[in-house]
Amino acid sequence: MPTTTKDCNDVEALTARISADLDVALGAKPADLGVLIDGLGVSEACREWLTGVRASGTESRAQVNSAHTSLIHFIACRMKELRNELNVSDATGKPKRLLLVCGSDQMQTEASEDSSLNDLMCAIVDPSANQPEHANPASAVLFVKTEKSGKQDLAYCQLIRDTRLLYANQPNRRFAWGVTICGTLVRVVLFENDRMVSSKDMDVTTSAGIAAYIKFIVSLCFCEEHQLGYDPSMTWCSENEYWIIKCPGHTPDNDDEQPATYYARDLVFVADHLFGRHTRGFYASDNLELVDQPDTFIKDAWPHAERGSEDTSRDELAILQDIVQQLKNHGIDTTDYVRP
């Protein structure tokens, strides 16, 4: 689970409380979806989903999406109420965010022009996230893909396709989480730059299964930004719409130099592949006032590591540093032109 060690006890405590409250909610009078009474209401669709009333394979994706949305709203409401009861000395031990579901009617993208995708665009978002709003996938923490029971491979295919949107629309995305729901079976998926890792089935009709999924959602609320998959060296300024990028400041002559700050508005190319080096390019300037007149090109990518850390024959940074050194050897000052 994506949490720090100091948060584990709080995550466990909240998971236990929310799980217990959910048991109460399932036995209470149904509440309309989105109208939660004291945070203790769940929709009838959610009740049927979590209690396994519907026979396996008879549920529709729309019904599962509705049930899942109700569950996520329930967790958010309970966390909002319970976080003030946490026995911590300061705010650092409390949840850093609350997550909600953004449905297909809110996820308007170029991809959604294909009608086959419209009912598949369901994402968990952080409403308070400081992310660009020009493309809704830029606000998604992860995508949730639902299918009927036994359609796990299809759910994976859909998740793989839509997770590419996270990389394409979030230049600060380093890795990604995802969720598949097939009937009552939930799986959490982690996409790294070279592989995809899936959890075992979590059956939400069982106490252990629903508690495990609640713990995952709660962990996402507690964890640091970089544990969600975001690059901590990049920050989006939503007010003026530009990226603040911290680049390594070390040079062959000075390993202790402070990081250099650049400002970028123009993304030259995106990382729209699920696996690989996730190469992105920015036109940037180290002067905020010249952000629209960039004089620097920043290339952001995972380095090759196939030959071990000692072999720098394919290390672009090492090559650039060698070029800088060669220029210096010929008496050429590269300070204002090349920054490795």
N, C-alpha and C positions, 0 to 999 in steps of 0.2 A: 504494500500500500504506500502511496506517495506522501509520507509524513516524516517529520523529523522525530528523533527519539523523545524529545521533551514533550511532544504533542500526543504521544501514544496513549497515555492515561486518559487524557481528555477525550480523545477519539473513542476509546473503549467505553468510557462513561456515557458519552452522548449516544453511541450506538445502542447501548443497553436500554437507555431511557426511551429513545425513539422506537425501538423494537417493542418495548412494553406498551407504549402509547398506541402503537399501530394495532396491537392485539385488542386494545380497548375500542379503537375506531372501527375495527371490523365487526365488532358486536354492537355498535351504536347505530342510530338512525342515519341512513345514507344522506350525504350532503351533495348538492349539485357541484359539478366540477368547477373549481375556481372560487367557490363560495365556502370557505373553510370556517367552521364554527370553532373559535378558540384554537385553531390549528389542529383540531381533532377529527375533522371530517375527511372522508374519502368518497369518491364517486362510486356509484353502483358497479360501473365497469371495473374499477379497481378492486372492489370487494369480490367480484366474481373471478377476477384474474388471480388474486392472491389466495383465494380459498379453493381454487380448482373446480368451481362449479361447472364450467363448460367442459365438455369432453375434449380431450386432446385432439387437435387438428380441426376443430370446428370454429375456432376463434378467427376473426379477420384481423388484418394488420391495423385497420382503423380502430378496432376495439382494443387491441393491445397498446397502440399508441396512446389512446385516451386513458387507459388504465395506468400506464407508465407515467404519463403527465401528472395525473392525480397523485401518484406516489411521490414524485419529485417535489411537487408543491407541498405535500404533507411534510416531507423531511425538512424543507426550507422553513416552513412555519414553525415546526417544533424546535428547530435549531435557533430561530430568532427568539423564541420564548425561553429556551433553556440555557442559551449561552451566557445570559446574565447571572445564572445560578452557579456557573463554574467557579470552583474554589481556586482562583489564581490571583496573584498579587498585582498583575498589570495586564494590559490588553494583549500582550504578545502571546499569551496562552489561549486566547479566544479565537474562534473561526475568523479567517481573513476575508471570507466571501460567502455569499449564499448563492446557490445555483438554481436556475429555473429552466424549463423546457421552452424552446422556440420551435413552433410547429411549421409545417410546410407552407401555410398561408402567409407566414412572416418571413420565410427564407426565399426571397426573390433574387435569383441569380441568373446569369446567362445560361447556366446548365438547366435551370428550371423551365426554360422555354420548351424543352423536350418534355411532353406531357407524361412520359413514362417515369420521370423523376419526381414529379410533384408530390406524390404521397410518400416519398422516401426521405425528404429533406427535414429530418427531425434532429435538433441539436440541443445539447445542454450548454447554456451560456451563463456568463457572469454579468448580470445587468449593470454592475458598477465598473466593469473593466474599462481601462483607458485604451481602447482599441479604435482603429479607424472605422468609420461608419459607411464609407462609400461602397462597401460590399459586405453583405451580411455574414458570409462565412468567416469574415475577419473577426467577428465577435464570438465565434463558437469555441468553446473549450474542447468539445469532442462531439462526434456524431453518434447517433443511436439508430441502428437499423433493425427493423422488425420483420419477421417472417412467420409463417405457420410452422407448427411442430414438424421436425424432420427436414427442414429446409436450411440447415446450418451453412452449407456451402454457398447457397445463394445469398444468404445474409453476409457472409464474408466478402463475396464479390462486390456487393453493394457498398459495404463499408470501405473496402479498398478504393473503389472508384471515388467515393465522396470525400475520403480523407485526403485525397490529392488536392481537393479544394482548399483544405486548411493550409497546405504548403504553398499553394499558388496565391492565396489571399493573405497569408500571414508571413511576411518576410522575416519575422523574428521567431519562427517556429523551428525548433530543433528536432523534436520528436513528438509523437501524438498518441493519445489514448483514444479508444473507441469502445462501443458496447454493441453486442448483438443480442436480440431477444427472439427466440424461436418458441412460440407457445409460452410456457411458463419457465423455460430455461434461459438463463442470462449468462453471458460470457463477457469478460473484460479483455480487451485486446490492447497490446502495446506495440506501436510501430516505431522501430528504430531505423537508422539509415541503411541497415543491411539485413534486417530480418523483421518478422512479425511473430509475436509471442501471444498466445491465448491462454486464458485461465481455464480451469475445469468448469463444468456446468454448475450454476447456482440455481437450484429449483426454488422459486419464490413461494411455492406453496408449503415449503418446509421452514421450520424455525431457523435452522442453520443456514439455509439458502438465502432467505430474505435478510437475515442479520448480516451475512457476508456482503450482500450488495449495498445495504445501508451503510456499512462500514466503509466501503469504497467511496460512496458519494460524500460521506462525512470527511473522509481523508482528503478528498479533492478540495473541500472547503477550508481545511486546516493548512494544507501544504504551501510551500513557497512557490512563487511564479515559475522558477526554473524547473520545479518538479511537475508542473503542468505541461512542460515542454517548450517554454519560452526562453529565448536567449537573453540573459540578464544584461548583456552589453548593448542591447538595443531598446529604446523607449520611444513610443509614439506620442507626440504632442498633438492632442486632438484639437486644441484651441486654434492653433495656427497650421495644423496639418503638415508636419514634417517629422522625420525620424531623427533621433539623437543617437549616434553610433559611437561607441567607445572602441577604438582600435588599439592593439598592442603598441606600446611606445618604445619597446626595446629595439636597439640596433646592435650591430656587431661590436660596437665600441662601448655600449652602455646598456647593461641588462636591467638597470634600476630606473630607467626613464619612465615617467608617468604616462598613462594611456592618453592618446590624443583623441579629442572630441571632434566629430564631424556632424554636419547637418545635411540631410538628404530628403528631397521631395520626389525626385525622379528615379523610379525603379526601372532599370534598363532591361533586365530579364529576370524571370521568376523561376523558382524550383517547383515545377509542376509534375514531378515524378515522385512516386512513393518511396523508392529506394535509390541509393546512389549518393553522390557527393552533395546534393542539394545546393548547387551553385547558384548564387544570386549576384546581381551587379547593380551598383548604385552610382549615379552622378551626385557628387557631394562637394561641400566646401567646409573648411574649418572656421569660416566666418559666417555666423548666422545671418548677417545682413546680406550676404551674397548667396544664400541658399538657392535662389532662382538663377544664379549665374555660376554654376559649379565649375571648379577647376581641377577636381580630383575624381578618379574612378576607384571605387571600392569593390573588390571581389571577395565574396563571402562563401566559403565552401569547406566541407570536411576534407582534411588532407588524406593523401594516400598513406596506407600503413601496411601494405602487403609485404614489404621487404624488411620490416622492422624499423625501429626508431633510429638506428645508427646509419641506415642507408638513406641519404638525402638526394639521390639522383632524380627522384620524381617530386621532391618537395619544392613547390613554387616559391615559398618564402626563402628557402635556402638559396635557390637560384637567383632571386632578386637581390639578396644580400651579397652574393658573389659578384653580381653586376656592379652594385654600389662600391664594393671594395676595389674592383678593377678600375672603375672610374677615378676613385681616390688615388689609386696607385699612379694614375696619369695626371694627377694634380687638378682634377675637376671636382669642384665643390657641388655636392648633390643635395645639400640641406633643403633647398627650396623646391626641389623637383621630384625627388624620390624618397619615399618613406616606407621602409620595409615593415 
